[in-house]
């Protein structure tokens, strides 16, 4: 199934002069649906959870190409996920059209300490009647995300949702210099919870846990624990109404 991030990845690959090789990766064949080697494919486990909220991913140049990118997981679970490549000097007209679409009430998710006074909020603003929440996530390294936040004037009029998570990140596939950093799918799950979509939030977090298990097992050439804790949690939340 193609979704916004997979389509953005395909477009980015079409512009590449040479194959993208992830750090420590290889040129082994990967599943087009989950980016894992076929022996560790998890496409059959993808949860289907209805959501009212939408997600808009602004992605740094190579993020769609990285097998460890978790924005892909957001698009797996949240049907109304939009993905755009970010560039300092230009903006996709489709992104501007999305931000102007009256069905959406958008906010940028970013630490409030970087927002102008009065712009940051710490809870999701209830959408006006007839509108749905749209969470804009800046998907890249910390340095890339800060650049996107500061150099995207078309976002400057939007409120900034400053999350205050109580738990630590469980993300294991990349390291961050900051202890308070969360991967993109964790941020999306927190947003869904704030929007009152607990079932979708739990499904997305469980999907991340299963993806992490498959990814690490494949990297270490170990078999998948199909009845392990991560898979059990995913089965439990997938059965929720």
Secondary structure, DSSP 8 states (H G I E B T S, - for coil): ---HHHHHHHHHHHT-SS----TT-------TTTSS-GGG--GGG------S-EEEEEE-TTGGG-TT-SHHHHHHH-SSEEEEE--SS---HHHHHHHH-TTEEEEEE--GGGS-TTTEESS-----TT-EEEEEEEES-HHHHHHHHHT-GGGTTS-EE----SS-----SS--SSTT---HHHHHHHHHHHTT-HHHHHHHHHHHHHHHHHHHHHHTT----TTSHHHHHHHHHHT--
